[in-house]
Amino acid sequence: MKKRTYILLAIVALLASISPARAQREAFFDRDYLPSPVFPQFPDLVNLYWKAWEQAWQQVKNTPGTTRERYFHCDLVLELLPLRYAPRLFPGVETLDRLHETLLDPSALLLAWVESEFYRFSGNEQRLQLLLTRKQYLQRHFSLVDSSATSREGLSRQALAALHVARLAGEINQKEISRNFNSRYKSLKATLNKQFPDLDATDLRPLCLDMLAEVPTLDQARRVAALARRENSRDARDSSLFPLDYISIKSLERYHFLEEADDAAYLLLQHRHELFSMQPSSSPLPLLLHVSLFIENVLGFHRVDAVNRVVEWRKHHRGLHGIRNLSFGDVTADIIGDDHAIQVQTNGPFTLIVNGKTHRVRKGTNTFK
């Protein structure tokens, strides 16, 4: 009898330790925990956006009895980037921890960039302390890579990792780590510019990681942007290039070529919608990366920064459009605009920059002409 009582009490204690809200969102796909786009002019792209989330939900795996019971199964490190938009529903951080402990190939170098993007959304400095001082995951990834690797892609990955490790260390005043990796970054950048001084005038793709790592000069980047303007439409129709196109779009943003990046994203998503409509089960996705492209490039919310409490919106469409339930840090906001005004409903203050004009957003309802 006593044994049964102890077992019953243990079960009750376990159930009590699980938040009902957490248990519900871990068991069911709930759109209420996701940003909701407002874009009535392009319902097909909105449908593709929701389809991407629904498909991603099927990739959430459960491994009871392990240290991290829930994780997101992905083939590409980049697929984790959209999960920063849904921290209350998807196990993005848990999956990052899992990859830090298990990923041993050069793609691990991309995790520094991904962590940097997650940090901008959360502002969580405790996470940076974990990554850089307690576990030292990001330094370990760098040390596992053969520093003698001299391929362009290998050097670019190392430069990208070093750049973001240095910046993240600076955020938490880890000056020695920041100086160390900034020195490595400068050395790698110099090596890349020395070994690959000339840009290929016919192909953007080999340069995308270089640009993401901020290696080319501005003049070189302008030549790449001109190439992108000519090649956007052709690249968007080649479905085999999608993961690389995603990096190419983000690399154009890095040098503030936002119009070129947005045009490329729009063409790519239009093509993906057509492809998915014809072959929903065999389309060469990952679909989830469409979430980032849709929010950041098509809708235009290209900067969401919880650290500085800033949202930048390149508002380049006419008519009603925007986003609801956009969460960053401790802020959740609806940002909707039309041809005459912008309305913001938020639970906390932040700065909204629309096409270069700064608005101070207060808690509650705000209207800007």
C-alpha positions in Angstrom: 0.0 0.0 0.0 2.8 2.4 0.9 4.6 1.6 -2.3 1.5 2.5 -4.3 1.1 5.7 -2.4 4.7 6.7 -3.1 4.3 6.0 -6.8 1.0 8.0 -6.9 2.7 10.9 -5.1 5.6 10.8 -7.5 3.2 11.0 -10.5 1.3 13.9 -9.0 4.5 15.8 -8.3 5.7 15.2 -11.9 2.4 16.4 -13.3 2.5 19.5 -11.0 6.0 20.4 -12.2 4.8 20.7 -15.9 3.2 24.0 -16.7 -0.2 23.4 -18.3 0.5 26.1 -20.8 3.8 24.6 -21.7 2.4 21.1 -21.9 -0.3 22.4 -24.3 2.0 24.2 -26.7 4.4 21.3 -26.7 1.6 18.9 -27.7 -0.3 21.0 -30.3 0.6 23.3 -33.1 -0.9 26.6 -32.1 -0.7 29.7 -34.4 -1.3 32.0 -31.4 2.4 31.5 -30.5 3.6 32.6 -33.9 3.9 35.9 -35.8 0.9 36.4 -38.0 1.4 38.2 -41.3 -1.1 40.7 -42.7 -0.8 40.8 -46.5 -4.2 40.5 -48.2 -2.6 41.4 -51.6 -0.7 38.1 -51.7 -2.7 35.4 -50.0 -0.7 32.6 -51.7 2.5 33.8 -50.0 0.7 34.0 -46.6 -0.6 30.4 -47.2 3.0 29.3 -47.9 4.1 30.9 -44.7 1.7 29.0 -42.6 2.4 25.8 -44.5 6.1 26.2 -43.7 5.3 26.4 -40.0 3.0 23.4 -40.1 5.6 21.3 -41.9 8.2 22.4 -39.4 6.0 21.2 -36.6 6.4 17.7 -38.0 10.2 18.0 -37.5 9.9 18.5 -33.7 11.0 15.3 -32.1 10.6 13.9 -28.6 13.2 11.8 -26.9 11.9 11.0 -23.4 14.5 10.3 -20.7 17.2 12.4 -22.3 18.7 15.7 -21.1 16.8 17.6 -23.9 13.6 15.8 -24.6 12.4 18.1 -27.4 14.5 19.2 -30.4 14.0 20.3 -34.0 15.3 17.8 -36.5 17.0 19.7 -39.4 19.5 18.9 -42.1 20.9 22.4 -42.3 22.1 24.6 -39.4 20.4 27.5 -41.2 17.0 26.0 -40.7 17.1 27.0 -37.1 17.1 30.7 -37.9 13.3 31.1 -38.3 12.8 29.4 -34.9 13.9 32.6 -33.1 10.5 34.0 -34.2 8.7 31.2 -32.1 10.6 30.6 -28.8 7.4 29.7 -26.9 6.5 27.0 -29.4 9.6 25.5 -31.0 12.7 24.2 -29.2 15.2 26.4 -31.0 17.6 27.0 -28.1 17.3 23.4 -27.0 18.3 22.3 -30.5 21.2 24.7 -30.6 22.5 23.1 -27.4 22.1 19.7 -28.9 24.1 20.7 -32.0 26.8 22.4 -30.0 27.4 19.0 -28.3 27.1 16.7 -31.3 28.1 18.6 -34.5 31.7 18.1 -35.4 31.9 19.0 -39.1 32.7 22.5 -40.6 29.0 23.5 -40.6 29.4 23.9 -36.8 31.1 27.2 -37.6 27.8 28.6 -38.8 26.4 28.2 -35.2 28.2 31.4 -34.1 26.2 33.4 -36.7 22.9 31.6 -35.7 23.6 32.3 -32.0 24.2 35.9 -32.9 20.8 36.1 -34.6 19.1 34.4 -31.7 20.7 36.8 -29.3 19.4 39.8 -31.2 15.9 38.5 -30.7 16.2 37.5 -27.0 18.8 39.9 -25.6 19.7 37.0 -23.3 23.2 37.7 -21.9 23.1 34.7 -19.7 23.1 32.5 -22.8 26.2 34.3 -24.1 27.9 33.5 -20.8 27.0 29.9 -21.2 28.3 29.8 -24.8 31.5 31.7 -24.3 32.7 31.2 -20.7 31.0 28.2 -19.1 30.7 25.7 -22.0 32.9 27.6 -24.5 31.0 26.0 -27.3 31.8 28.6 -29.9 35.6 28.5 -29.3 35.5 24.7 -29.4 33.9 24.7 -32.9 36.6 27.0 -34.1 39.4 24.8 -32.7 38.0 21.7 -34.2 38.3 23.0 -37.8 41.6 22.5 -39.5 43.1 25.9 -39.5 45.3 24.9 -42.5 42.2 24.6 -44.7 42.7 27.1 -47.5 39.6 26.7 -49.7 37.6 29.8 -50.2 34.5 28.3 -48.4 36.6 27.0 -45.5 38.3 30.4 -44.9 35.0 32.2 -45.2 33.3 30.0 -42.6 36.2 30.6 -40.2 36.0 34.3 -40.8 32.2 34.4 -40.2 32.6 32.4 -37.0 35.5 34.6 -35.7 33.6 37.8 -36.5 30.5 36.7 -34.5 32.4 35.2 -31.6 34.3 38.5 -31.2 31.1 40.5 -31.3 29.2 38.3 -28.9 32.1 38.4 -26.5 32.0 42.1 -26.7 28.3 42.1 -25.7 29.2 40.6 -22.3 32.5 42.5 -21.8 34.7 39.5 -22.3 37.5 41.6 -23.7 40.2 39.0 -24.0 38.0 36.6 -26.0 36.8 39.5 -28.2 40.3 40.7 -28.9 41.5 37.2 -29.7 38.8 36.4 -32.2 38.9 39.9 -33.7 42.5 39.3 -34.4 41.7 36.0 -36.0 39.0 37.6 -38.1 41.3 40.3 -39.4 43.9 37.7 -40.3 41.4 35.5 -42.1 39.9 38.6 -43.9 43.4 39.6 -45.1 44.1 36.0 -46.3 40.8 35.9 -48.3 41.4 39.3 -49.9 45.0 38.3 -50.8 44.2 34.8 -52.2 40.9 35.8 -53.9 41.4 39.4 -54.9 39.3 39.4 -58.1 35.5 38.9 -58.1 34.0 36.5 -60.7 32.0 38.8 -62.9 29.6 36.0 -63.9 28.6 34.2 -60.6 27.4 35.6 -57.3 27.2 32.3 -55.4 30.9 31.8 -54.5 31.0 35.2 -52.9 28.0 34.8 -50.6 29.9 33.6 -47.5 32.6 36.2 -48.1 30.0 38.9 -48.0 28.2 37.4 -45.0 31.5 37.5 -43.2 32.0 41.2 -44.3 35.2 40.4 -46.2 34.7 42.3 -49.6 35.2 46.0 -49.8 32.1 48.2 -50.4 33.2 48.7 -54.1 33.4 44.9 -54.5 30.0 44.5 -52.9 28.5 47.0 -55.3 29.6 44.9 -58.2 28.0 41.8 -56.6 24.8 43.8 -56.0 24.8 44.8 -59.7 25.2 41.1 -60.6 22.4 40.2 -58.3 20.0 42.6 -60.0 20.7 40.9 -63.3 20.6 37.3 -61.9 17.8 37.4 -59.4 15.1 36.0 -61.7 17.3 33.2 -63.2 18.5 32.1 -59.7 15.0 32.1 -58.3 13.9 29.6 -60.9 16.7 27.1 -60.0 15.2 25.1 -57.1 18.5 23.4 -56.4 20.1 26.6 -55.2 17.7 27.5 -52.4 20.0 27.2 -49.3 22.7 29.1 -51.1 20.2 31.7 -52.3 19.2 32.3 -48.7 22.8 33.1 -47.7 23.1 35.3 -50.8 20.1 37.3 -49.9 21.4 37.7 -46.3 24.8 38.7 -47.6 23.3 41.5 -49.7 21.5 42.8 -46.6 24.8 42.9 -44.8 26.0 45.6 -47.2 22.6 47.3 -47.1 21.5 46.4 -50.6 18.0 45.9 -49.3 16.1 46.4 -52.5 18.2 43.7 -54.3 17.7 41.3 -51.4 14.0 41.9 -51.2 13.5 41.4 -54.9 15.4 38.2 -54.8 13.4 36.9 -51.8 10.1 37.8 -53.5 11.0 36.0 -56.7 12.2 33.0 -54.8 9.0 32.7 -52.7 6.8 33.1 -55.8 8.7 30.2 -57.4 8.5 28.1 -54.3 4.7 28.6 -54.1 4.3 27.4 -57.7 6.6 24.5 -57.1 4.9 23.5 -53.8 1.4 23.8 -55.4 2.5 21.3 -58.1 4.5 18.9 -56.0 3.8 19.4 -52.3 5.4 16.1 -51.3 8.5 16.2 -53.4 9.4 19.8 -53.5 13.2 20.4 -52.7 12.6 22.4 -49.6 13.4 23.3 -46.5 10.3 25.3 -46.4 11.0 26.8 -43.0 13.6 29.2 -44.3 10.7 30.9 -46.2 9.5 32.2 -42.9 12.5 34.4 -42.5 12.5 35.6 -46.1 8.8 36.4 -45.9 9.0 38.4 -42.7 12.3 40.1 -43.3 12.3 40.7 -47.1 8.8 40.5 -48.4 7.0 42.2 -45.5 10.2 44.2 -44.9 10.9 43.8 -41.2 14.6 43.4 -41.9 15.9 44.3 -38.4 14.3 43.1 -35.1 16.6 43.9 -32.2 15.7 43.1 -28.6 19.1 44.3 -27.3 18.4 47.9 -28.5 14.6 47.6 -28.6 14.5 48.6 -32.3 12.4 47.3 -35.2 13.3 48.6 -38.7 10.7 48.3 -41.4 11.5 48.8 -45.1 7.9 49.5 -46.0 7.9 49.0 -49.8 4.4 47.8 -50.6 1.2 49.8 -51.0 -2.1 48.9 -49.3 -2.7 47.2 -46.0 0.2 45.0 -44.7 2.2 44.3 -41.6 2.6 41.7 -38.9 0.8 40.8 -35.6 2.2 39.0 -32.6 5.8 39.8 -33.3 7.8 39.0 -30.2 11.4 40.1 -29.3 12.8 40.2 -25.8 9.9 41.1 -23.5 8.0 42.9 -26.2 5.1 41.7 -28.3 3.7 44.0 -30.9 1.2 44.3 -33.8 2.6 46.6 -36.5 0.2 47.3 -39.3 0.3 50.0 -42.0 -1.5 51.2 -45.1 -1.0 54.1 -47.5 -2.0 56.6 -44.9 -0.9 55.5 -41.4 0.9 52.9 -39.3 -0.8 51.5 -36.2 1.2 49.8 -33.4 -0.3 47.9 -30.5 2.4 46.8 -28.0 2.9 45.6 -24.4 6.1 47.6 -24.1 8.0 50.6 -25.6 10.5 50.3 -28.4 11.8 52.3 -31.4 10.2 51.8 -34.8 12.2 53.0 -37.9 10.1 53.1 -41.1 12.0 53.9 -44.3 14.5 55.9 -42.3 12.0 57.8 -40.1 12.1 57.1 -36.4 9.0 56.7 -34.2 9.0 56.3 -30.4 6.5 53.6 -29.6 4.8 53.6 -26.2 3.0 50.8 -24.5 -0.5 50.6 -25.7 -1.9 51.8 -29.0 0.1 54.1 -31.3 -0.7 55.7 -34.6 1.8 57.3 -36.9 1.0 59.3 -40.1 
